[in-house]
Amino acid sequence: MKKFFVVFFISLSLWASLDNTTKTTGSVSSALGGAGRAAVAPGDVSTLNPANLAHLRGYYLYSRYLPGESAYAISDNTAETVVPASVYYYQNSQERNFKLSFAEKIRKRIAVGISGSFYQFRNTEQSANRMNMDFGVSYVPRDNLGFGFVAYNLIGAASNELIRERTAPQIGMGSHYMYRGFLRLRADYVTGNNYKISDGQIMVGAENYINRWMIFRMGYQENLNENRDLGTLGWGFDLPKFKLNYAYLTETGSEPEVRHSVDLSIPF
């Protein structure tokens, strides 16, 4: 146990050399174009689809830490757990987001999940808060095929203009397919704010197991409302004692912005 925490905090200090991160997705989904609403990954079960928490077996400590941003999560779905649950916290210089999620299987291959969240935005002149809720469904018709549906911010957008866009309701859906255990494909779609289809995002990605421990990932995200599409790459180390993942994201415009994301998950 002590060895795990040593690895955890050493890794956090090494990540401080990276410049930018993504906010709402972990490095696995970030490397796959942002797709992951039908897949299972520590950290993403709290932010993309809470229903997937029912499929994440075990106890996980998750972290993402880079200059100016950090995210942490703890999830519990062991044999002794009454209801699978997770706690997630994200912060940067102006934003705070806390999520508490629960999930349960209602049929052998169908799970539902719910997240309650508290979002806060604060700068030197003003601040605003908003409580909200997400609801997700996961359907796994076969062991190698899954589908996900999520309704974000069901309570609705805040009346304060400062955070109205950040708390607007959206719908997300996704699919996940595994081919012979070594190739995994994802495809997601998320509507724009207030369910506007023409302002949505299309996300696709593929990951390949190079060997038992190493994974290569690539993806693409098309934003229908603006010319800021993303190309993504990444790799992961799926080791018995911890999981380390990296994502590289670049915009496809004439002056692309490059972002990096690294996270660490430790199963117990």
Backbone as CSV, one residue per row, in Angstrom:
resi,resn,N_x,N_y,N_z,CA_x,CA_y,CA_z,C_x,C_y,C_z
1,MET,0.821,-1.201,0.000,0.000,0.000,0.000,0.863,1.263,0.000
2,LYS,1.887,1.299,0.864,2.762,2.476,0.922,3.480,2.689,-0.399
3,LYS,3.883,1.588,-1.034,4.584,1.696,-2.313,3.691,2.358,-3.359
4,PHE,2.410,2.043,-3.355,1.482,2.629,-4.316,1.420,4.140,-4.155
5,PHE,1.342,4.614,-2.901,1.245,6.050,-2.678,2.543,6.764,-3.021
6,VAL,3.682,6.099,-2.840,4.947,6.693,-3.260,4.953,6.915,-4.767
7,VAL,4.543,5.872,-5.520,4.455,6.006,-6.976,3.505,7.132,-7.353
8,PHE,2.391,7.227,-6.645,1.366,8.233,-6.921,1.927,9.645,-6.816
9,PHE,2.577,9.965,-5.711,3.046,11.332,-5.505,4.295,11.655,-6.327
10,ILE,5.147,10.665,-6.607,6.273,10.916,-7.500,5.773,11.255,-8.885
11,SER,4.757,10.540,-9.353,4.203,10.788,-10.681,3.620,12.178,-10.771
12,LEU,2.961,12.640,-9.712,2.397,13.986,-9.742,3.475,15.036,-9.935
13,SER,4.599,14.886,-9.286,5.666,15.871,-9.421,6.275,15.860,-10.810
14,LEU,6.351,14.692,-11.459,6.905,14.627,-12.805,5.994,15.284,-13.827
15,TRP,4.699,15.268,-13.624,3.755,15.812,-14.594,3.761,17.331,-14.645
16,ALA,4.385,17.982,-13.690,4.354,19.439,-13.626,5.043,20.103,-14.807
17,SER,5.765,19.367,-15.627,6.444,19.965,-16.766,5.528,20.141,-17.970
18,LEU,4.338,19.557,-17.958,3.426,19.716,-19.072,2.641,21.007,-18.920
19,ASP,2.183,21.557,-20.062,1.629,22.896,-20.060,0.109,22.955,-19.982
20,ASN,-0.608,22.090,-20.685,-2.048,22.217,-20.803,-2.733,20.876,-20.618
21,THR,-4.020,20.917,-20.280,-4.802,19.700,-20.103,-6.199,19.885,-20.665
22,THR,-6.887,18.774,-20.795,-8.314,18.847,-21.038,-9.026,18.861,-19.701
23,LYS,-10.275,19.344,-19.696,-10.961,19.566,-18.429,-11.862,18.424,-18.004
24,THR,-12.686,17.928,-18.887,-13.758,17.039,-18.457,-13.488,15.565,-18.715
25,THR,-12.474,15.229,-19.489,-12.210,13.827,-19.773,-10.808,13.450,-19.324
26,GLY,-10.652,12.175,-18.975,-9.345,11.676,-18.637,-8.501,11.461,-19.875
27,SER,-7.289,11.019,-19.680,-6.354,10.880,-20.797,-6.739,9.765,-21.757
28,VAL,-7.421,8.727,-21.258,-7.848,7.651,-22.155,-8.834,8.176,-23.177
29,SER,-9.905,8.810,-22.719,-10.902,9.353,-23.639,-10.355,10.522,-24.445
30,SER,-9.500,11.344,-23.854,-8.913,12.471,-24.586,-8.115,11.988,-25.788
31,ALA,-7.378,10.882,-25.630,-6.593,10.336,-26.733,-7.459,9.694,-27.797
32,LEU,-8.733,9.446,-27.481,-9.666,8.825,-28.418,-10.693,9.837,-28.912
33,GLY,-10.268,11.080,-29.070,-11.139,12.122,-29.590,-12.186,12.605,-28.623
34,GLY,-12.126,12.200,-27.356,-13.131,12.559,-26.362,-14.219,11.521,-26.206
35,ALA,-14.183,10.448,-26.993,-15.224,9.419,-26.942,-15.028,8.509,-25.735
36,GLY,-16.122,8.168,-25.059,-16.009,7.286,-23.914,-17.283,7.112,-23.123
37,ARG,-18.415,7.531,-23.660,-19.682,7.442,-22.925,-20.249,6.032,-22.864
38,ALA,-19.679,5.120,-23.639,-20.096,3.718,-23.575,-18.977,2.822,-23.076
39,ALA,-17.855,3.404,-22.654,-16.692,2.632,-22.221,-16.441,2.860,-20.734
40,VAL,-15.533,2.077,-20.179,-15.271,2.118,-18.746,-13.816,2.503,-18.512
41,ALA,-13.588,3.618,-17.801,-12.242,4.048,-17.437,-12.324,4.841,-16.143
42,PRO,-11.402,4.618,-15.189,-11.412,5.388,-13.945,-11.349,6.890,-14.233
43,GLY,-12.086,7.664,-13.489,-12.154,9.105,-13.725,-13.270,9.457,-14.674
44,ASP,-13.309,8.826,-15.854,-14.354,9.110,-16.834,-15.721,8.624,-16.377
45,VAL,-15.787,7.647,-15.493,-17.091,7.172,-15.029,-17.822,8.257,-14.238
46,SER,-17.089,9.228,-13.719,-17.703,10.332,-12.984,-18.097,11.485,-13.891
47,THR,-17.415,11.657,-15.017,-17.625,12.842,-15.843,-18.358,12.572,-17.154
48,LEU,-18.201,11.377,-17.735,-18.802,11.102,-19.042,-20.134,10.367,-18.926
49,ASN,-20.195,9.316,-18.126,-21.432,8.554,-17.968,-21.402,7.832,-16.624
50,PRO,-22.158,8.301,-15.643,-22.099,7.668,-14.320,-22.568,6.218,-14.316
51,ALA,-23.361,5.791,-15.305,-23.826,4.402,-15.352,-22.677,3.425,-15.513
52,ASN,-21.582,3.845,-16.156,-20.439,2.953,-16.364,-19.726,2.600,-15.070
53,LEU,-20.023,3.336,-14.003,-19.454,3.012,-12.701,-19.851,1.612,-12.256
54,ALA,-21.012,1.145,-12.682,-21.468,-0.200,-12.314,-20.601,-1.289,-12.925
55,HIS,-19.847,-0.972,-13.986,-18.990,-1.951,-14.668,-17.525,-1.853,-14.233
56,LEU,-17.172,-0.822,-13.476,-15.780,-0.636,-13.036,-15.584,-1.381,-11.724
57,ARG,-15.125,-2.597,-11.814,-14.996,-3.445,-10.633,-13.752,-3.091,-9.827
58,GLY,-13.918,-3.036,-8.509,-12.796,-2.779,-7.623,-12.831,-1.388,-7.027
59,TYR,-11.704,-1.033,-6.412,-11.542,0.256,-5.749,-10.399,0.996,-6.453
60,TYR,-10.667,2.223,-6.936,-9.677,2.963,-7.717,-9.414,4.340,-7.112
61,LEU,-8.153,4.693,-7.118,-7.726,6.065,-6.838,-7.217,6.652,-8.141
62,TYR,-7.801,7.774,-8.556,-7.495,8.392,-9.848,-7.006,9.815,-9.628
63,SER,-6.031,10.254,-10.444,-5.538,11.624,-10.318,-5.097,12.177,-11.667
64,ARG,-5.281,13.470,-11.827,-4.709,14.211,-12.950,-4.254,15.549,-12.395
65,TYR,-2.987,15.851,-12.561,-2.438,17.071,-11.977,-1.440,17.698,-12.928
66,LEU,-1.691,18.939,-13.320,-0.798,19.701,-14.180,-0.828,21.156,-13.735
67,PRO,0.112,21.984,-14.150,0.125,23.378,-13.704,-1.206,24.082,-13.949
68,GLY,-1.801,24.571,-12.879,-3.042,25.322,-12.984,-4.294,24.484,-12.947
69,GLU,-4.177,23.170,-13.080,-5.344,22.288,-13.070,-5.044,21.011,-12.304
70,SER,-6.093,20.458,-11.716,-5.944,19.163,-11.062,-7.309,18.502,-10.954
71,ALA,-7.301,17.173,-10.955,-8.526,16.403,-10.795,-8.212,15.145,-10.009
72,TYR,-9.133,14.763,-9.127,-8.957,13.580,-8.305,-10.286,12.831,-8.215
73,ALA,-10.223,11.520,-8.112,-11.436,10.731,-7.968,-11.152,9.465,-7.182
74,ILE,-12.151,9.020,-6.460,-12.125,7.733,-5.773,-13.409,7.008,-6.144
75,SER,-13.287,5.778,-6.594,-14.470,4.981,-6.926,-14.423,3.652,-6.177
76,ASP,-15.597,3.164,-5.796,-15.694,1.937,-5.009,-16.805,1.067,-5.576
77,ASN,-16.429,-0.103,-6.097,-17.398,-1.084,-6.584,-16.847,-2.479,-6.303
78,THR,-16.712,-2.783,-5.025,-16.188,-4.081,-4.596,-17.340,-5.015,-4.220
79,ALA,-16.989,-6.243,-3.870,-18.018,-7.222,-3.509,-18.801,-6.794,-2.274
80,GLU,-18.187,-6.016,-1.396,-18.848,-5.579,-0.175,-19.660,-4.299,-0.369
81,THR,-19.552,-3.673,-1.537,-20.221,-2.393,-1.776,-21.721,-2.588,-1.977
82,VAL,-22.522,-1.825,-1.242,-23.970,-1.897,-1.397,-24.390,-1.254,-2.709
83,VAL,-23.890,-0.044,-2.971,-24.161,0.680,-4.216,-22.838,1.240,-4.732
84,PRO,-22.434,0.927,-5.959,-21.205,1.514,-6.517,-21.263,3.037,-6.469
85,ALA,-20.165,3.654,-6.035,-20.150,5.109,-5.856,-18.783,5.660,-6.203
86,SER,-18.754,6.945,-6.533,-17.487,7.626,-6.789,-17.598,9.081,-6.376
87,VAL,-16.453,9.647,-6.015,-16.335,11.064,-5.691,-15.290,11.663,-6.621
88,TYR,-15.610,12.803,-7.236,-14.721,13.431,-8.220,-14.604,14.916,-7.898
89,TYR,-13.375,15.431,-8.037,-13.141,16.862,-7.797,-12.182,17.410,-8.842
90,TYR,-12.553,18.538,-9.437,-11.718,19.215,-10.434,-11.580,20.683,-10.068
91,GLN,-10.386,21.255,-10.327,-10.204,22.677,-10.099,-9.140,23.236,-11.028
92,ASN,-9.336,24.500,-11.396,-8.286,25.299,-12.021,-8.295,26.668,-11.365
93,SER,-7.681,27.655,-11.955,-7.543,28.954,-11.304,-8.874,29.661,-11.082
94,GLN,-9.912,29.310,-11.873,-11.204,29.991,-11.754,-12.380,29.057,-11.493
95,GLU,-12.215,27.775,-11.715,-13.337,26.850,-11.645,-13.135,25.772,-10.600
96,ARG,-14.244,25.341,-10.010,-14.271,24.196,-9.104,-15.470,23.343,-9.494
97,ASN,-15.291,22.035,-9.483,-16.397,21.145,-9.810,-16.305,19.890,-8.936
98,PHE,-17.350,19.637,-8.175,-17.405,18.476,-7.296,-18.560,17.596,-7.740
99,LYS,-18.322,16.275,-7.884,-19.360,15.349,-8.311,-19.404,14.132,-7.398
100,LEU,-20.616,13.742,-7.051,-20.862,12.520,-6.307,-21.761,11.643,-7.163
101,SER,-21.299,10.428,-7.496,-22.001,9.572,-8.457,-22.360,8.223,-7.839
102,PHE,-23.512,7.696,-8.288,-23.969,6.367,-7.880,-24.460,5.617,-9.114
103,ALA,-24.329,4.298,-9.087,-24.773,3.482,-10.220,-25.269,2.140,-9.711
104,GLU,-26.058,1.482,-10.560,-26.557,0.162,-10.205,-27.027,-0.546,-11.461
105,LYS,-26.847,-1.874,-11.495,-27.382,-2.674,-12.589,-28.837,-3.002,-12.299
106,ILE,-29.726,-2.662,-13.251,-31.137,-2.975,-13.080,-31.516,-4.249,-13.833
107,ARG,-30.680,-4.655,-14.762,-30.771,-5.932,-15.447,-29.340,-6.447,-15.611
108,LYS,-29.189,-7.659,-16.095,-27.854,-8.228,-16.232,-26.969,-7.369,-17.116
109,ARG,-27.527,-6.759,-18.163,-26.731,-5.989,-19.122,-27.138,-4.517,-19.205
110,ILE,-27.936,-4.058,-18.274,-28.371,-2.659,-18.269,-28.050,-2.043,-16.916
111,ALA,-27.410,-0.892,-16.935,-27.079,-0.171,-15.705,-27.513,1.282,-15.840
112,VAL,-27.842,1.885,-14.716,-28.185,3.301,-14.681,-27.297,3.979,-13.647
113,GLY,-27.081,5.273,-13.824,-26.256,6.026,-12.895,-26.705,7.459,-12.802
114,ILE,-26.388,8.080,-11.692,-26.754,9.470,-11.473,-25.602,10.189,-10.793
115,SER,-25.381,11.440,-11.169,-24.340,12.275,-10.566,-24.947,13.581,-10.090
116,GLY,-24.657,13.944,-8.869,-24.985,15.268,-8.364,-23.722,16.103,-8.355
117,SER,-23.791,17.329,-8.852,-22.589,18.147,-8.985,-22.784,19.548,-8.415
118,PHE,-21.677,20.122,-8.006,-21.642,21.517,-7.578,-20.541,22.207,-8.366
119,TYR,-20.918,23.205,-9.153,-19.972,23.924,-10.007,-19.835,25.355,-9.515
120,GLN,-18.596,25.824,-9.451,-18.320,27.189,-8.993,-17.338,27.864,-9.926
121,PHE,-17.653,29.093,-10.299,-16.746,29.921,-11.094,-16.468,31.202,-10.318
122,ARG,-15.196,31.564,-10.244,-14.833,32.756,-9.475,-13.617,33.415,-10.101
123,ASN,-13.702,34.735,-10.313,-12.537,35.514,-10.725,-12.371,36.682,-9.767
124,THR,-11.528,37.624,-10.119,-11.225,38.714,-9.186,-12.403,39.661,-8.981
125,GLU,-13.385,39.639,-9.896,-14.480,40.602,-9.826,-15.818,39.996,-9.420
126,GLN,-16.072,38.730,-9.761,-17.385,38.150,-9.507,-17.296,36.635,-9.405
127,SER,-18.381,36.055,-8.921,-18.424,34.601,-8.779,-19.855,34.116,-8.980
128,ALA,-19.990,32.820,-9.265,-21.308,32.216,-9.464,-21.218,30.735,-9.152
129,ASN,-22.317,30.172,-8.645,-22.390,28.757,-8.301,-23.606,28.127,-8.964
130,ARG,-23.551,26.799,-9.134,-24.697,26.089,-9.671,-24.638,24.621,-9.270
131,MET,-25.744,24.112,-8.743,-25.881,22.680,-8.485,-26.630,22.064,-9.661
132,ASN,-26.244,20.834,-10.033,-26.875,20.211,-11.182,-26.852,18.699,-11.045
133,MET,-27.351,18.019,-12.086,-27.466,16.569,-12.023,-27.336,15.971,-13.417
134,ASP,-26.617,14.837,-13.513,-26.507,14.055,-14.749,-27.162,12.699,-14.533
135,PHE,-27.723,12.146,-15.616,-28.312,10.811,-15.560,-27.838,10.012,-16.760
136,GLY,-27.360,8.785,-16.514,-26.811,7.972,-17.591,-27.361,6.565,-17.611
137,VAL,-27.321,5.964,-18.792,-27.736,4.575,-18.995,-26.646,3.856,-19.775
138,SER,-26.348,2.620,-19.400,-25.381,1.778,-20.097,-26.057,0.482,-20.488
139,TYR,-25.892,0.103,-21.745,-26.469,-1.148,-22.245,-25.366,-1.949,-22.921
140,VAL,-25.146,-3.176,-22.452,-24.082,-4.045,-22.972,-24.727,-5.312,-23.516
141,PRO,-25.176,-5.313,-24.788,-25.857,-6.495,-25.341,-24.949,-7.703,-25.485
142,ARG,-23.647,-7.457,-25.737,-22.660,-8.537,-25.818,-21.407,-8.110,-25.064
143,ASP,-20.571,-9.067,-24.763,-19.362,-8.765,-24.002,-18.435,-7.808,-24.742
144,ASN,-18.504,-7.774,-26.069,-17.607,-6.915,-26.850,-18.309,-5.698,-27.436
145,LEU,-19.527,-5.406,-26.994,-20.289,-4.296,-27.566,-21.064,-3.580,-26.469
146,GLY,-20.979,-2.247,-26.467,-21.689,-1.462,-25.460,-22.221,-0.163,-26.021
147,PHE,-23.288,0.336,-25.395,-23.889,1.612,-25.776,-24.128,2.438,-24.524
148,GLY,-24.051,3.768,-24.667,-24.278,4.652,-23.540,-25.129,5.846,-23.929
149,PHE,-25.928,6.308,-22.975,-26.757,7.501,-23.158,-26.671,8.330,-21.883
150,VAL,-26.474,9.648,-22.030,-26.325,10.521,-20.874,-27.084,11.822,-21.093
151,ALA,-27.788,12.256,-20.070,-28.401,13.582,-20.045,-27.637,14.423,-19.028
152,TYR,-26.988,15.482,-19.502,-26.178,16.346,-18.644,-26.980,17.566,-18.188
153,ASN,-26.704,18.006,-16.959,-27.274,19.239,-16.408,-28.800,19.249,-16.502
154,LEU,-29.418,18.231,-15.932,-30.864,18.085,-16.022,-31.624,19.196,-15.299
155,ILE,-31.044,19.775,-14.292,-31.720,20.854,-13.567,-31.796,22.116,-14.414
156,GLY,-30.898,22.248,-15.368,-30.932,23.389,-16.277,-29.787,24.345,-16.054
157,ALA,-29.653,25.282,-16.998,-28.567,26.259,-16.943,-28.816,27.294,-15.847
158,ALA,-27.740,27.837,-15.340,-27.835,28.892,-14.336,-28.372,30.172,-14.964
159,SER,-29.080,30.959,-14.174,-29.586,32.240,-14.669,-28.483,33.279,-14.802
160,ASN,-27.395,33.094,-14.056,-26.261,34.008,-14.124,-25.541,33.851,-15.459
161,GLU,-25.392,34.929,-16.209,-24.754,34.868,-17.518,-23.309,34.406,-17.449
162,LEU,-22.683,34.569,-16.304,-21.282,34.202,-16.154,-21.060,32.704,-16.368
163,ILE,-22.017,31.877,-15.976,-21.855,30.430,-16.088,-23.001,29.772,-16.850
164,ARG,-23.813,30.554,-17.526,-24.975,29.985,-18.216,-24.566,28.955,-19.262
165,GLU,-23.562,29.278,-20.077,-23.128,28.352,-21.118,-22.472,27.110,-20.535
166,ARG,-21.770,27.270,-19.421,-21.055,26.141,-18.829,-21.995,25.143,-18.152
167,THR,-23.199,25.581,-17.830,-24.132,24.706,-17.106,-25.375,24.383,-17.927
168,ALA,-25.335,24.594,-19.229,-26.483,24.331,-20.090,-26.693,22.827,-20.271
169,PRO,-27.930,22.377,-20.397,-28.197,20.940,-20.587,-27.748,20.449,-21.958
170,GLN,-27.300,19.196,-21.995,-26.854,18.544,-23.225,-27.242,17.062,-23.176
171,ILE,-27.224,16.431,-24.335,-27.427,14.992,-24.445,-26.180,14.379,-25.074
172,GLY,-25.714,13.272,-24.522,-24.577,12.554,-25.086,-24.914,11.092,-25.302
173,MET,-24.364,10.507,-26.350,-24.565,9.086,-26.623,-23.293,8.510,-27.231
174,GLY,-23.090,7.226,-27.023,-21.853,6.645,-27.528,-21.957,5.146,-27.703
175,SER,-20.964,4.591,-28.397,-20.872,3.147,-28.609,-19.421,2.713,-28.438
176,HIS,-19.249,1.438,-28.083,-17.922,0.889,-27.806,-17.890,-0.543,-28.327
177,TYR,-16.893,-0.853,-29.176,-16.803,-2.187,-29.768,-15.391,-2.727,-29.621
178,MET,-15.276,-3.979,-29.200,-13.979,-4.638,-29.053,-13.871,-5.770,-30.065
179,TYR,-12.766,-5.791,-30.799,-12.530,-6.816,-31.806,-11.396,-7.726,-31.340
180,ARG,-11.730,-8.956,-31.003,-10.769,-9.992,-30.608,-9.825,-9.554,-29.491
181,GLY,-10.269,-8.650,-28.653,-9.515,-8.303,-27.464,-8.364,-7.332,-27.658
182,PHE,-7.890,-7.109,-28.892,-6.722,-6.243,-29.076,-7.062,-4.907,-29.738
183,LEU,-8.242,-4.786,-30.360,-8.640,-3.545,-31.014,-9.974,-3.085,-30.443
184,ARG,-10.004,-1.821,-29.998,-11.223,-1.257,-29.425,-11.582,0.030,-30.164
185,LEU,-12.843,0.155,-30.518,-13.331,1.306,-31.276,-14.396,2.039,-30.469
186,ARG,-14.380,3.366,-30.561,-15.382,4.188,-29.878,-15.941,5.237,-30.833
187,ALA,-17.206,5.587,-30.628,-17.833,6.674,-31.381,-18.885,7.327,-30.501
188,ASP,-18.795,8.651,-30.326,-19.731,9.406,-29.483,-20.302,10.587,-30.247
189,TYR,-21.446,11.041,-29.782,-22.010,12.314,-30.253,-22.595,13.046,-29.053
190,VAL,-22.306,14.337,-28.940,-22.835,15.180,-27.871,-23.479,16.402,-28.503
191,THR,-24.711,16.701,-28.111,-25.392,17.872,-28.665,-24.743,19.156,-28.157
192,GLY,-25.078,20.247,-28.791,-24.686,21.551,-28.282,-25.518,21.910,-27.063
193,ASN,-25.291,23.099,-26.514,-26.054,23.548,-25.358,-27.537,23.619,-25.679
194,ASN,-28.358,23.271,-24.680,-29.816,23.263,-24.814,-30.276,22.329,-25.930
195,TYR,-29.543,21.227,-26.085,-29.876,20.134,-26.999,-29.836,20.540,-28.475
196,LYS,-29.081,21.554,-28.815,-29.013,22.009,-30.205,-28.139,21.054,-31.015
197,ILE,-28.758,20.331,-31.937,-28.061,19.285,-32.689,-26.992,19.871,-33.611
198,SER,-27.265,21.010,-34.222,-26.325,21.587,-35.192,-25.050,22.107,-34.547
199,ASP,-25.024,22.237,-33.221,-23.831,22.709,-32.514,-23.115,21.578,-31.782
200,GLY,-23.381,20.335,-32.176,-22.846,19.194,-31.447,-21.403,18.863,-31.781
201,GLN,-20.941,17.764,-31.201,-19.584,17.267,-31.403,-19.631,15.787,-31.771
202,ILE,-18.880,15.416,-32.786,-18.730,14.023,-33.194,-17.333,13.561,-32.804
203,MET,-17.247,12.434,-32.112,-15.970,11.958,-31.593,-15.777,10.491,-31.962
204,VAL,-14.623,10.167,-32.486,-14.305,8.777,-32.831,-12.881,8.472,-32.382
205,GLY,-12.631,7.214,-32.058,-11.296,6.829,-31.627,-11.087,5.335,-31.710
206,ALA,-9.821,4.934,-31.746,-9.448,3.523,-31.794,-8.219,3.315,-30.926
207,GLU,-8.184,2.209,-30.215,-7.008,1.861,-29.421,-6.608,0.419,-29.702
208,ASN,-5.293,0.197,-29.721,-4.737,-1.105,-30.073,-3.743,-1.530,-28.995
209,TYR,-3.915,-2.751,-28.509,-2.982,-3.290,-27.527,-1.727,-3.776,-28.256
210,ILE,-0.624,-3.041,-28.102,0.640,-3.413,-28.728,1.162,-4.710,-28.130
211,ASN,1.045,-4.818,-26.826,1.338,-6.065,-26.118,0.453,-6.104,-24.884
212,ARG,0.775,-6.959,-23.957,-0.097,-7.135,-22.794,-0.208,-5.870,-21.953
213,TRP,0.842,-5.025,-21.960,0.888,-3.889,-21.048,0.757,-2.536,-21.743
214,MET,1.018,-2.437,-23.046,1.072,-1.144,-23.728,-0.071,-0.987,-24.729
215,ILE,-0.631,0.232,-24.777,-1.767,0.527,-25.639,-1.459,1.790,-26.441
216,PHE,-1.760,1.751,-27.725,-1.645,2.930,-28.583,-3.046,3.418,-28.943
217,ARG,-3.254,4.758,-28.915,-4.575,5.322,-29.159,-4.496,6.465,-30.174
218,MET,-5.581,6.635,-30.927,-5.705,7.778,-31.825,-7.192,8.104,-31.991
219,GLY,-7.490,9.384,-32.289,-8.883,9.773,-32.417,-9.042,11.098,-33.114
220,TYR,-10.298,11.473,-33.291,-10.640,12.724,-33.976,-11.947,13.259,-33.404
221,GLN,-12.029,14.569,-33.252,-13.234,15.230,-32.769,-13.597,16.375,-33.702
222,GLU,-14.833,16.342,-34.204,-15.318,17.403,-35.082,-16.362,18.229,-34.346
223,ASN,-16.115,19.533,-34.242,-17.047,20.453,-33.602,-17.886,21.122,-34.683
224,LEU,-19.172,20.842,-34.701,-20.024,21.290,-35.789,-20.289,22.793,-35.771
225,ASN,-20.111,23.429,-34.632,-20.437,24.849,-34.541,-19.244,25.771,-34.741
226,GLU,-18.043,25.227,-34.905,-16.867,26.070,-35.088,-15.759,25.269,-35.748
227,ASN,-14.797,25.978,-36.309,-13.685,25.319,-37.013,-12.517,25.073,-36.049
228,ARG,-12.787,24.286,-35.017,-11.741,23.946,-34.053,-11.777,22.449,-33.787
229,ASP,-11.622,21.679,-34.857,-11.609,20.230,-34.722,-10.300,19.772,-34.092
230,LEU,-10.304,18.576,-33.532,-9.136,18.060,-32.824,-8.669,16.739,-33.416
231,GLY,-7.359,16.593,-33.547,-6.733,15.319,-33.808,-6.017,14.883,-32.546
232,THR,-6.117,13.611,-32.181,-5.578,13.153,-30.901,-4.748,11.886,-31.058
233,LEU,-3.756,11.763,-30.204,-2.927,10.566,-30.104,-2.662,10.282,-28.634
234,GLY,-2.280,9.059,-28.338,-1.950,8.759,-26.959,-1.457,7.340,-26.790
235,TRP,-0.969,7.076,-25.618,-0.580,5.719,-25.277,-0.837,5.474,-23.794
236,GLY,-0.875,4.208,-23.418,-1.115,3.864,-22.038,-0.301,2.681,-21.599
237,PHE,-0.055,2.606,-20.303,0.611,1.472,-19.674,-0.372,0.858,-18.686
238,ASP,-0.920,-0.295,-19.046,-1.925,-0.969,-18.237,-1.234,-2.040,-17.401
239,LEU,-0.640,-1.614,-16.302,0.165,-2.495,-15.460,-0.655,-3.028,-14.289
240,PRO,-0.228,-4.118,-13.673,-1.021,-4.710,-12.584,-1.205,-3.782,-11.385
241,LYS,-0.186,-2.971,-11.066,-0.244,-2.144,-9.865,-0.727,-0.726,-10.125
242,PHE,-0.640,-0.244,-11.350,-1.147,1.083,-11.679,-1.337,1.202,-13.182
243,LYS,-2.093,2.223,-13.595,-2.358,2.495,-15.009,-1.972,3.938,-15.287
244,LEU,-1.062,4.123,-16.239,-0.568,5.443,-16.594,-0.922,5.727,-18.047
245,ASN,-1.562,6.888,-18.309,-2.037,7.210,-19.652,-1.657,8.635,-20.036
246,TYR,-1.340,8.800,-21.317,-0.959,10.104,-21.858,-1.772,10.378,-23.128
247,ALA,-2.163,11.643,-23.327,-2.888,12.051,-24.531,-2.287,13.327,-25.082
248,TYR,-2.194,13.380,-26.406,-1.722,14.566,-27.134,-2.857,15.041,-28.034
249,LEU,-3.245,16.316,-27.910,-4.353,16.864,-28.674,-3.880,18.102,-29.425
250,THR,-4.251,18.201,-30.689,-3.895,19.378,-31.473,-5.068,19.791,-32.352
251,GLU,-5.303,21.077,-32.456,-6.356,21.577,-33.321,-5.913,21.495,-34.779
252,THR,-6.901,21.420,-35.669,-6.595,21.245,-37.085,-6.576,22.559,-37.853
253,GLY,-6.720,23.704,-37.202,-6.735,24.993,-37.877,-5.354,25.459,-38.284
254,SER,-5.297,26.683,-38.812,-4.034,27.229,-39.309,-3.061,27.549,-38.181
255,GLU,-3.586,27.880,-36.992,-2.746,28.146,-35.828,-3.170,27.203,-34.704
256,PRO,-2.788,25.950,-34.795,-3.290,24.949,-33.845,-2.766,25.155,-32.433
257,GLU,-3.640,24.894,-31.491,-3.260,24.881,-30.081,-3.008,23.437,-29.670
258,VAL,-1.890,23.201,-29.027,-1.510,21.857,-28.607,-1.782,21.707,-27.122
259,ARG,-2.357,20.574,-26.748,-2.637,20.286,-25.350,-2.132,18.895,-24.991
260,HIS,-1.858,18.712,-23.716,-1.381,17.430,-23.211,-2.222,17.011,-22.014
261,SER,-2.334,15.740,-21.800,-3.055,15.222,-20.637,-2.379,13.951,-20.161
262,VAL,-2.138,13.866,-18.865,-1.540,12.672,-18.260,-2.314,12.347,-16.991
263,ASP,-2.635,11.093,-16.781,-3.277,10.717,-15.534,-2.802,9.359,-15.039
264,LEU,-3.113,9.108,-13.794,-2.668,7.888,-13.121,-3.831,7.270,-12.370
265,SER,-4.023,5.969,-12.521,-5.059,5.238,-11.778,-4.398,4.096,-11.023
266,ILE,-4.793,3.938,-9.767,-4.237,2.888,-8.939,-5.365,2.018,-8.408
267,PRO,-5.433,0.749,-8.820,-6.451,-0.148,-8.284,-5.992,-0.759,-6.957
268,PHE,-6.958,-1.003,-6.072,-6.643,-1.648,-4.784,-7.474,-2.921,-4.634
